[in-house]
Amino acid sequence: MSQISRYDLLQAVLYHDAEELRSLLSKAKRQHIPLSDRIYPTLSEIIRCLYNYYPQPGKETFAERYWQVLPDVAYEILDLLRPFYDFDEYEKLPQNHFLYQPVLHGDVRMLEYLWKLDPLKYRAISQPLWPLFKTAVQDYCYMCLPDWEGLPPDKDTKAGYSLDLGAKDLPETLHAQAERCRIAPPEHLDFLLKHGCPQHSEELRLGLDQPNLHLNVRYYGSSKDRRVWEITDGCFFQHHQGQDCGEMVKGCLRSGKYWPLTCVCGFPECAGVTEPVIAMRFGEVARWRVTSSEDDKNPRVYYCAVPVGNYLRNMDMLLDVVEHGIGEDGFAPPDAEDGPDHPTTDFSATPNSLKKVKMLRELIRKELSGEEIPEFEKKTEPITIVINE
């Protein structure tokens, strides 16, 4: 009797072949086919696969699709996989990033599904439901509400707003904000409140931190002709491997998922970055949700608000310096032994880098002059599913 391997199932998920995946699992259940050792990764990784790589139905805009809802076939697959779930100890806790990602994305159906699973019933009051709820409210405010009109100003910083998370009228306040901004109501937050999320009197400060651009010039070897121009945001982004300023620009122009945090080779995964930056464009402000995902079990999520016009004008000035520097210095010889050539993240003295500078400046000028922005080419995203052995 043939086995169904882990590889077969992973391939079906990665290639969005839901029918093949369902067929394999149905066959295993119907014919009692033995499954190979550790048939699947942990439940959090299963859900991560479904959310990240399942095509969403319809042609809604990215902002409308930000609250993801999995199709019915995904729940059929999860039910077929239920006998083979492997729960690590940390998955019993609500703060697990990937297992409770639906909290941030507002998928109430997935929340209901998770709440019914026996291995996840370790939800005593002493466990950290509160940080989970706080993070969900924060994400809702930053990534779904264009502004916070009507909320009280932050009495300490006087540069933002505050929200009392322990107030009895918190659900009404959030629903009123949703109605004012004409977006879906926060049903996932209602779910947490109704299912015993402990409330504390704590103010959530809503500020508009702005990233700061810098131009760095690095030299390689003994010759000053071998230089690399880098546009970075070292003061805000807690990432030091490499930054793709082309993706930074795109994240200002249009809502979507982008990879400004990357490695100097151009593959974010190489630098431990497994989550894209989620951008939401609200008029003249773009909100960025940044995940420091070097440690999958304890990622840090933070937000910033980018004033699009000022940010792009500053970027254009820095690119002008880069373009002038590349044109003045000439091109590095193709046979240079240690001459850098990382056009994806840096601007080295190569024809490809000069071309990229010109393309980015053209995009920026179109936006600043009010012209229509063309569709972006999809950036290749390295895909890796880690299976805990």
C-alpha positions, -999 to +999 in steps of 0.1 A: +000+000+000+016+032-011+022+061+012+013+097+007+044+118+014+048+151+030+063+164-002+032+156-022+010+176+001+034+206+004+037+207-034-001+208-037-003+238-013+026+257-028+012+254-063-023+264-052-037+231-063-065+228-038-082+200-057-051+179-057-045+184-020-081+175-012-079+145-035-047+132-017-062+135+017-096+121+008-078+091-007-057+086+025-089+087+047-110+065+024-084+038+018-067+040+052-034+047+034-005+050+059+009+085+060+046+091+061+063+102+093+052+137+104+028+141+075+026+178+079+042+207+097+025+223+127-010+238+124+004+273+124+025+265+093-006+249+076-026+281+081+003+302+071+005+283+038-032+287+032-032+324+039-001+333+021-004+312-010-041+306-017-055+328-045-083+350-032-115+349-052-127+380-071-109+411-082-112+432-051-086+459-044-058+450-020-073+472+007-106+453+005-088+420+006-067+429+036-092+412+058-086+378+044-113+351+044-103+316+033-124+298+008-146+268+018-121+243+003-095+255+028-117+243+057-123+210+040-085+205+038-081+215+075-107+190+085-090+162+065-057+172+082-071+173+117-060+138+127-024+147+118-021+180+136+011+183+155+009+209+183+042+222+196+040+235+232+042+271+221+012+267+199-010+264+229-004+300+236-025+328+219+005+349+211+018+325+184+023+347+154+012+325+125-015+305+143-033+336+154-027+357+123-065+356+116-069+378+146-051+406+128-068+399+095-103+397+108-112+362+097-139+354+123-146+320+107-110+309+113-111+323+149-142+301+156-125+271+141-094+276+162-114+281+194-130+247+190-098+227+187-091+206+218-053+212+219-060+249+220-081+250+251-052+262+273-067+296+275-067+305+312-070+341+323-033+340+333-022+334+297-015+364+275-048+370+257-044+407+265-014+413+243-032+395+215-062+417+218-041+449+221-021+439+189-054+433+170-068+467+180-036+484+170-035+467+137-071+476+130-065+512+138-033+516+118-041+495+088-078+499+083-088+534+096-076+562+074-078+587+104-089+588+140-112+618+140-132+619+173-107+600+194-092+620+223-057+634+218-027+618+235-023+640+266+014+630+270+029+633+235+002+657+221+012+644+187-014+617+182-044+601+197-053+576+224-078+548+228-088+534+262-088+496+257-105+490+290-135+513+284-169+497+284-178+516+252-148+504+233-168+482+209-192+511+201-162+534+196-146+510+171-178+504+153-185+541+150-150+547+136-156+519+110-189+534+100-174+568+096-146+554+074-170+532+055-152+499+062-162+466+075-169+465+113-143+449+136-162+416+142-129+398+151-124+422+180-160+416+191-153+379+190-123+382+214-143+403+238-172+379+239-148+349+244-132+360+277-105+384+266-096+401+298-098+439+298-074+462+315-075+500+317-047+508+293-043+536+268-033+526+233-013+555+218-018+561+181+011+581+167+024+588+132+061+579+133+077+588+100+107+570+085+139+589+078+159+583+046+197+584+045+222+581+018+253+560+025+283+555+003+304+524+009+337+516-007+350+481-016+386+473-021+414+499-023+400+518-053+374+545-046+359+537-081+343+507-065+316+523-045+280+514-036+253+540-030+227+529-005+194+546+004+184+533+038+162+540+067+185+529+095+167+550+121+134+533+118+137+499+101+153+475+125+170+456+097+206+460+087+211+435+059+199+455+029+170+476+017+154+478-017+144+514-022+125+504-053+101+485-031+101+514-006+088+537-034+062+512-045+050+508-009+043+546-010+024+546-043+000+517-040-015+493-014+000+459-015+027+436-002+063+447-007+098+435+002+119+467+011+137+447+038+160+422+020+195+409+017+222+425-005+217+396-029+181+405-035+165+376-017+148+386+016+148+351+029+187+351+028+185+378+055+159+360+076+130+381+063+100+359+058+071+384+059+066+413+034+058+448+045+021+454+041+014+489+027-020+506+028-024+539+009-047+565+024-046+596+002-014+614+011-003+589+038+008+554+034+007+531+064+033+503+066+031+472+088+066+459+093+073+424+107+108+417+121+105+380+113+140+368+119+126+348+149+094+331+137+084+322+173+086+358+186+083+383+157+080+420+164+054+440+145+056+477+142+040+504+121+048+537+105+030+564+086+047+577+055+038+612+042+039+602+005+047+636-010+076+645+014+090+609+013+091+608-025+106+643-028+134+633-004+139+600-023+141+619-056+168+642-042+188+612-029+184+594-062+197+626-080+229+623-060+232+586-068+225+592-105+251+620-107+276+599-088+272+569-110+274+589-142+305+608-130+324+578-118+317+556-148+311+519-147+330+493-128+349+469-151+330+436-156+361+416-146+367+434-113+374+407-087+357+423-057+336+450-074+301+449-059+271+444-081+239+442-061+215+462-082+184+449-064+192+466-031+221+489-038+232+512-066+267+501-077+285+517-106+269+494-133+246+501-163+219+481-146+219+503-115+218+535-135+188+521-154+170+513-121+177+549-108+161+564-139+131+541-137+125+549-100+128+587-106+103+584-135+078+567-111+083+593-085+078+622-110+046+606-123+031+605-088+042+640-078+027+654-110-005+635-107+000+612-136-013+576-137+011+551-122+016+519-143+012+484-128+042+471-110+060+440-120+055+413-094+087+408-073+098+372-071+092+359-035+114+330-024+091+304-008+103+281+020+082+260+043+101+250+075+092+216+089+102+211+126+120+179+127 
